[in-house]
Amino acid sequence: MASLDYYFTTLSPWAYLAGLRAEEIAARHGLTIAYKPLDIMALFARTGGTAPADRHPSRMEYRSQELRRQVRKTGLAMTLPKPAFWPTNPAPSSYAIIAAQEAGGSGDLGLLTHSLMRACWAEEKDIGAEAVVQECLAAAGFDTGLTMSGLLTGAEIYARNLEEAVARGVFGAPFYVLENGEKFWGQDRLDDLDAYLAGKL
């Protein structure tokens, strides 16, 4: 089955606002999704991006307006201007996603990924905390022990995802790459991804 590579950080408000639309599109077109969480700050540093704290005020003002509009458009709950535990350490949640993907089984990776971001952006929970990550793992049908057993593999693949992303021309999140190299950046390009897979673009 063809694959859609999904590069993201669990701290991204834009990845959260994607909801489960990528999963719906993939199912419609017979694709599997390879989840590839990465260190977004390291990606910015290597691809010409700028951390939010270092951006010009005019860019941040526009970001705030666009977030407000996208929240209304998607209907997803979101704490604005920022939740209580943001930013936080993205590694524990990222490692858990990687470990769950490596473990396989009947758990729902899309649900796990979205629930971790929802915990951050809507429920004001610290996704850098093991208990929060375990709660999301359990809700998505995965073993909560993955927070411990998956640490080494998670760290290794997390670093590998960054290198792979840089090599493939990824520079932000969420970022979707098809096997033929076609790229789509941002949750607002998911309709374009759908149209492309349908042969309309």
NORFEN-V997706 format. One record per backbone hydrogen bond with DSSP energy under -0.5 kcal/mol. CO is the residue of the C=O (numbers start at 0). NH is the residue of the N-H. If there is no record, write none. Layout:
BEGIN
CO	NH
CO	NH
END
This chain:
BEGIN
1	31
2	4
2	178
3	5
3	33
4	6
4	176
5	35
6	173
6	174
7	37
8	11
11	15
12	16
13	17
14	17
15	18
17	20
19	23
20	24
21	25
22	26
23	27
24	28
25	29
25	30
26	29
31	3
32	34
33	5
35	7
37	39
38	42
39	43
40	44
41	45
42	46
43	46
43	47
43	48
50	53
51	54
55	58
55	59
56	60
57	61
58	62
59	63
60	64
61	65
62	66
63	67
64	68
65	69
66	70
67	71
68	72
69	73
70	74
77	79
82	85
87	89
89	93
90	94
91	95
92	96
93	97
94	98
95	99
96	100
97	101
98	102
99	103
106	108
107	111
108	112
109	113
110	114
111	115
112	116
113	117
114	118
115	119
116	120
117	121
117	122
118	124
120	78
124	126
125	128
128	132
129	133
130	134
131	135
132	136
133	137
134	138
135	139
136	141
137	140
139	107
142	145
143	146
144	147
144	148
145	149
147	150
149	153
150	154
151	155
152	156
153	157
154	158
155	159
156	160
157	161
158	162
159	163
160	164
161	165
162	166
163	167
164	169
165	168
173	185
174	6
175	183
176	4
177	180
181	177
183	175
183	185
185	188
186	189
188	192
189	193
190	194
191	195
192	196
193	197
194	199
194	200
195	198
END
